[in-house]
Amino acid sequence: MRGKSRKKSRYGLLSFMIITILCLSGCLTAFADETDETVLKVAFPRASGINEIYDDGTYGGCVYDWLTEIAKYTGWRYEFITEGDTSEQLNRLKHGECDIMGGMYYRDGYQELYNYPEYIMGSNYSLLIYREDGSDIKSYDYNTFNGKKIGVFKRAAQKIKRLQEFLLFNDLSCEIVYFEDPESYEKCLDAGAVDLMLGTDVYMKDHYNVAVRMPAEPYYLVTAKNKPELCEELSQAMKAIYDANPNFAAELYNKYFPDSYINSVIFTEEEREFIENSKPLRIAIIKDRYPMHFEENGVKKGIMPETLRLISERTGLEFEYVYAKSHQELIDLVHEGKADIIGGFLDSDLAASSFGLARTAGVMSLESVTLKNKRTLGQPYGGVMAVPEGRYMKPDHHDDKIVYYRNYEECLKAVNGDG
C-alpha cells in the first residue's frame, strides 16, 4: 500500500506540474500573440554595465538583460537607439521619440516627464570619481579630499545628503558645486570645473578612477509619459520576474559590476626613473604548464603571458622568460640570480617567506586537488603524501608524513606504486 501511495503521489505531482506548465505556456503564448507586433524604441546610451554595445554589434548590460527577460512575458521586440549621450537620450524619451529607457533614478520633477513602474530594476552605488591624472587624490587617504571641489547633480538630493554625511563623518572640508543641467554635470570632470564628481557606475570612463564607494540608490526602467499603458504592462512583467526569482536584480548587478574598482596606476618620480632605466625583467616559469604557460603555433599563451602583456602595456616594463622544469628549480633560479621573478608561485605568503621570497598580490585563484591511491581510501591517517620539491605543504594529519619528489610526474608514479 505504501508503494502504491508513493507512486500515486509522484504521478499526482507530475500531473500538477505538467498542467501548471501548460497553463502558463497558454497564458504566455496568448499574451505574446496579442503584442507580437509591438516594437519598442529603447533609448540606449552607452554606459558600462548598464547599456553595453560590443564590437560585434551585440548588446549587453543590466538594461538589455532586463528587457530580454521582460520580452519572455510580453512578446515585445526592441529597436535600440544608440546615438547620443545620456542627456540627448533623455530628451528623446521626454518628447516621445523613444518608448523606454533604463538605469533611471527617481528625481524631483522626473515623474512629470516619465512614467515610473511599481518595481525597481536594481540598486546602484554612489561613487566619488576623479580623473586618473589627479595624482594628489588618494583613495586610501580621505585627507587628500580636503579643499577639493565636488561636482553634484542638483536634483540628486538623496545622493548629496549621503555625500554630506560622509564629509561630516570624516571631518572633511570640500566645496560642493551644483549642476542643474545634466550635460554640464556629466562633463564637469573633463571640463576641469571640479576635482571630484559624485556619480555612479554609469559615469565611469576609462580615464576615471574611484576614490570612494557609498551606499546604494534604486534605479528604474521608465517609459515615455504618453505611454501609461506601456508602463502598466512593464510593472506586470517585472512583478512576474521577481515572483519567479526575487534575486534577479542582484544577480544582474553582480554580473556586470565588480565588488572593487581597479584604478589607474600613478607612478612616483622614483618609480618612473626605475622603469625608464630598467633592463627586461627575467621571469622564471615552467614552460609547458597549462593554464599558467603554454604555446600554440609558437605563440605564448596562458595566465602568465597575458598578465605580463597587460603589465607591459600599463607600465612600459619588459619581460623575458627563463624556463625551469620544476618548482624547486624556479626558486633556485631566483636565488642564483638567474631570474628576478617567479611566474605563478602557487603557495602562501608564509611559504614564500620560508623560501626567502616576497609574494605579490594574487593574479588568479586555481583549485587544487588531492589524488589518492584507491588502496588507501579507507585509511584515516598515517599515510604518506607525495609533494613536488619547491611546494610548501602541511600533512593532512599529524600522523601523516611528506616525501618530496622532483616534479608532479614522479609524485604520481609514487602514488601509483611505480616509483
C-alpha positions in Angstrom: 0.0 0.0 0.0 2.8 2.4 0.8 4.5 1.8 -2.5 1.3 2.5 -4.4 0.7 5.6 -2.3 4.1 7.0 -3.1 3.6 6.1 -6.8 0.2 7.8 -6.9 1.7 10.8 -5.1 4.5 11.1 -7.6 2.1 10.9 -10.6 -0.1 13.4 -9.0 2.8 15.8 -8.5 3.9 15.2 -12.1 0.4 15.8 -13.4 0.1 19.0 -11.4 3.5 20.3 -12.8 2.5 19.5 -16.4 -0.9 21.2 -16.0 0.7 24.2 -14.4 3.4 24.5 -17.2 0.7 24.1 -19.9 -1.5 26.8 -18.3 1.5 29.1 -18.0 2.5 28.4 -21.6 -1.0 29.1 -22.8 -1.1 32.4 -20.9 2.3 33.5 -22.1 1.5 32.4 -25.7 -1.8 34.3 -25.7 -0.1 37.4 -24.2 2.7 37.2 -26.7 0.3 36.8 -29.6 -1.6 40.0 -28.6 1.6 42.0 -28.5 3.5 40.2 -31.2 3.8 43.3 -33.4 4.9 45.6 -30.5 8.4 47.0 -31.4 9.6 49.4 -28.7 12.2 52.1 -29.3 14.8 51.8 -26.5 16.9 54.8 -25.6 20.2 53.1 -25.1 23.1 55.5 -24.3 26.3 53.5 -24.0 27.2 53.1 -20.3 29.4 50.3 -18.9 27.4 47.7 -17.1 24.1 49.4 -17.8 23.9 49.7 -21.6 26.8 47.9 -23.3 27.5 47.7 -27.1 30.1 45.1 -28.1 32.5 45.1 -31.0 30.4 42.5 -32.9 27.3 44.8 -32.7 25.5 42.8 -30.0 24.2 44.3 -26.7 24.6 43.6 -23.0 24.3 45.2 -19.6 21.6 45.3 -16.9 19.1 47.1 -19.1 19.5 44.7 -22.0 19.2 41.6 -19.8 16.1 43.1 -18.1 14.4 43.8 -21.5 15.3 40.3 -22.7 13.6 38.7 -19.7 10.6 41.1 -19.9 10.1 40.1 -23.6 9.5 36.5 -22.5 6.4 37.7 -20.7 5.2 40.4 -23.1 6.4 39.4 -26.6 7.9 42.8 -27.0 10.6 43.4 -29.6 13.1 46.2 -29.5 14.8 48.8 -31.7 17.9 50.1 -29.8 18.6 53.8 -30.3 22.3 54.2 -29.5 23.2 57.6 -31.0 23.9 60.4 -28.4 24.8 60.7 -24.8 22.5 60.3 -21.8 21.1 63.8 -21.8 20.2 63.6 -25.6 18.5 60.2 -25.0 16.5 61.7 -22.1 15.3 64.4 -24.4 14.2 61.8 -26.9 12.2 60.0 -24.3 10.7 63.2 -22.9 9.4 64.1 -26.4 8.1 60.6 -27.1 10.7 59.8 -29.7 11.6 56.7 -27.7 9.4 54.4 -25.7 11.5 53.1 -22.8 14.9 53.7 -21.1 16.7 52.0 -18.2 19.1 53.0 -15.5 17.0 56.0 -14.4 16.9 57.4 -10.9 13.9 59.0 -9.2 14.4 62.7 -9.2 12.1 65.6 -8.2 10.2 66.6 -11.3 11.1 63.5 -13.3 7.7 61.8 -12.6 6.2 64.7 -14.6 8.3 63.8 -17.6 8.4 60.0 -17.5 6.3 57.0 -16.2 7.9 55.0 -13.4 6.8 51.4 -12.9 6.0 49.9 -9.5 9.2 48.0 -9.2 12.9 49.0 -9.4 15.3 47.3 -11.8 18.1 47.3 -9.2 20.2 49.5 -6.9 23.3 51.3 -7.7 26.1 52.9 -5.6 27.3 56.5 -5.4 30.9 56.9 -6.4 33.3 59.8 -5.9 35.1 59.8 -9.2 38.3 61.6 -10.2 40.5 61.8 -13.3 43.4 59.4 -13.5 45.8 62.4 -13.7 44.5 63.6 -10.3 47.7 62.3 -8.6 47.1 64.3 -5.4 43.9 62.3 -4.7 44.4 59.0 -2.9 41.5 56.6 -2.4 43.2 55.2 0.7 43.7 58.7 2.3 40.5 60.7 2.7 42.5 63.7 3.9 43.6 64.3 0.3 40.0 65.3 -0.4 40.3 68.4 1.7 39.9 71.6 -0.2 38.7 69.8 -3.3 35.6 70.7 -5.4 33.0 68.0 -5.8 30.5 68.2 -8.7 27.0 67.0 -8.0 23.7 66.9 -9.9 21.4 69.3 -8.1 18.3 67.1 -8.3 20.1 64.1 -6.8 19.0 65.1 -3.3 19.5 61.7 -1.6 23.0 61.3 -3.1 24.0 64.7 -2.0 22.7 64.1 1.5 24.8 60.9 1.8 27.8 62.8 0.5 27.4 65.5 3.1 27.1 62.8 5.8 30.3 61.2 4.5 32.2 64.5 4.6 30.9 65.3 8.1 31.7 61.9 9.5 35.3 62.1 8.1 35.8 65.7 9.1 36.5 66.8 5.5 36.2 70.3 4.1 35.2 70.3 0.5 33.3 72.7 -1.8 30.2 71.2 -3.3 29.5 72.5 -6.8 25.9 72.1 -8.0 25.0 71.5 -11.7 21.4 71.9 -12.8 22.0 70.9 -16.4 22.6 67.1 -16.9 25.0 67.7 -19.8 27.2 70.2 -17.8 27.2 67.9 -14.9 28.2 64.9 -17.0 31.2 66.8 -18.4 32.2 68.6 -15.2 35.3 66.5 -14.6 36.7 66.6 -18.1 36.0 70.3 -18.3 38.1 70.9 -15.2 35.3 72.5 -13.3 35.7 70.2 -10.3 38.3 67.8 -8.8 35.8 65.0 -7.9 32.4 64.1 -9.2 29.6 62.5 -7.2 28.3 59.9 -9.7 27.6 56.2 -10.3 29.0 53.4 -12.5 27.1 54.9 -15.4 29.5 57.8 -15.4 32.7 55.8 -15.2 35.1 56.2 -18.1 38.5 54.6 -18.9 40.4 57.6 -17.7 38.4 57.9 -14.4 39.3 56.4 -11.0 37.1 55.7 -8.0 38.0 57.4 -4.7 35.0 56.3 -2.6 32.1 53.9 -3.0 29.0 54.8 -0.9 25.6 53.2 -0.2 23.1 52.3 -2.9 20.2 54.2 -4.6 17.4 52.4 -6.6 17.1 52.9 -10.3 14.3 52.1 -12.8 13.2 51.3 -16.3 10.9 54.2 -17.3 8.5 54.8 -20.2 7.6 57.8 -22.2 4.9 60.0 -20.4 2.4 59.4 -23.2 2.6 55.6 -22.8 0.9 54.9 -19.4 -0.4 51.6 -20.6 3.1 50.5 -21.5 4.3 51.3 -18.0 1.5 49.3 -16.5 2.4 46.3 -18.7 6.0 46.8 -17.7 5.1 46.6 -14.0 3.2 43.4 -14.5 6.1 41.7 -16.3 8.6 42.9 -13.6 6.3 41.5 -10.9 6.3 38.1 -12.6 10.1 38.1 -12.9 10.5 39.0 -9.3 8.0 36.3 -8.3 10.0 33.7 -10.2 13.4 35.0 -8.9 13.5 37.6 -6.1 17.3 37.9 -6.6 17.1 38.7 -10.3 18.2 42.3 -10.0 21.1 41.5 -7.5 22.4 38.7 -9.8 22.4 41.1 -12.7 24.3 43.8 -10.8 26.9 41.2 -9.7 27.2 40.0 -13.3 28.1 43.4 -14.7 29.7 45.4 -11.8 32.7 44.3 -9.8 32.9 44.5 -6.0 36.1 46.5 -6.3 37.4 49.0 -8.9 40.9 48.9 -10.5 42.3 52.4 -10.5 44.9 53.6 -12.9 48.5 53.3 -11.7 50.1 56.6 -10.8 53.9 56.4 -10.5 56.2 58.4 -8.4 59.3 60.1 -10.0 61.5 57.4 -8.5 59.3 54.6 -9.9 59.3 56.3 -13.3 63.1 56.6 -13.3 63.3 52.9 -12.4 61.0 51.9 -15.3 62.9 54.0 -17.8 66.3 52.6 -16.8 65.2 49.0 -16.2 66.5 46.1 -18.3 64.0 43.4 -19.2 62.9 41.6 -16.0 63.6 37.8 -16.1 60.6 35.6 -15.3 61.2 32.1 -14.1 58.4 29.8 -15.3 57.7 26.2 -16.1 57.3 26.1 -19.9 54.5 23.7 -20.5 52.2 24.0 -17.6 48.6 24.7 -18.6 46.9 27.1 -17.8 49.9 29.1 -16.4 52.0 29.0 -19.6 51.8 27.1 -22.8 52.4 27.6 -26.5 50.1 27.3 -29.6 51.7 27.6 -33.0 54.7 29.3 -31.5 52.6 31.9 -29.6 52.9 32.1 -25.8 49.5 31.8 -24.1 48.2 31.3 -20.6 47.7 33.3 -17.4 51.3 34.5 -17.0 51.9 35.7 -20.6 48.6 37.5 -20.6 49.3 39.1 -17.2 52.8 40.2 -18.3 51.4 41.7 -21.5 49.0 43.7 -19.5 51.7 44.9 -17.1 53.9 45.9 -20.1 51.0 47.9 -21.6 50.3 49.7 -18.3 53.9 50.3 -17.2 56.3 50.1 -20.1 58.3 47.3 -18.4 59.7 44.5 -20.5 60.0 40.8 -19.6 61.9 37.8 -20.8 61.4 34.2 -19.9 63.8 31.8 -18.1 62.5 28.3 -18.2 62.5 25.7 -15.4 61.4 22.0 -15.2 60.2 22.0 -11.6 59.0 24.3 -8.7 62.3 23.8 -6.9 64.2 25.0 -10.0 62.0 28.1 -10.1 63.2 29.0 -6.6 66.8 28.1 -7.4 66.9 30.3 -10.4 65.9 33.3 -8.3 68.3 32.5 -5.5 71.2 32.1 -8.1 70.4 35.5 -9.6 69.4 33.9 -13.0 65.9 35.2 -12.7 64.2 38.2 -11.0 60.7 36.9 -10.5 58.9 33.6 -10.3 55.8 33.5 -12.6 53.0 31.6 -11.0 54.1 30.9 -7.4 51.4 28.6 -6.0 51.8 28.9 -2.2 51.1 31.3 0.6 53.0 34.3 2.0 54.3 32.0 4.7 55.6 29.6 2.1 57.2 32.4 0.2 58.9 33.7 3.3 60.2 30.2 4.2 62.0 30.2 0.8 63.4 33.7 1.3 60.9 35.3 -1.2 58.3 38.0 -1.1 54.9 37.3 -2.7 53.0 39.8 -4.8 49.2 40.2 -4.8 47.5 37.2 -6.4 47.0 37.0 -10.1 44.3 34.3 -10.2 42.9 31.6 -7.9 43.2 28.0 -9.1 41.5 25.0 -7.5 43.8 22.2 -6.2 43.0 18.5 -5.8 44.5 15.6 -3.8 44.9 12.4 -5.7 44.9 9.2 -3.6 45.7 5.6 -4.4 42.5 3.6 -4.2 44.1 1.1 -1.8 44.4 3.8 0.8 40.9 5.4 0.6 39.7 3.7 3.8 42.9 4.6 5.7 42.0 7.5 8.0 45.6 8.7 8.7 49.2 7.7 8.9 49.6 8.0 5.2 52.5 9.3 3.0 52.0 12.4 0.9 54.0 12.9 -2.3 54.8 16.6 -2.8 56.9 18.2 -5.5 60.0 19.9 -4.3 59.6 23.7 -4.0 56.0 23.4 -2.8 55.1 24.2 0.8 52.6 21.7 2.2 51.4 20.6 5.6 50.3 17.0 6.3 46.5 16.4 6.4 47.0 14.7 9.8 49.9 14.9 12.3 50.5 11.2 11.8 50.9 11.7 8.1 54.3 12.3 6.6 55.6 14.1 3.5 58.0 12.7 0.9 59.3 15.2 -1.7 59.9 14.3 -5.3 61.4 16.3 -8.2 58.1 17.0 -10.0 54.4 16.1 -10.3 55.2 13.2 -12.7 57.4 11.5 -10.1 54.7 12.2 -7.4 52.1 10.4 -9.5 54.4 7.4 -10.1 54.9 7.2 -6.3 51.2 7.2 -5.6 50.6 4.6 -8.3 53.3 2.4 -6.7 55.6 2.8 -9.7 58.2 5.0 -8.0 
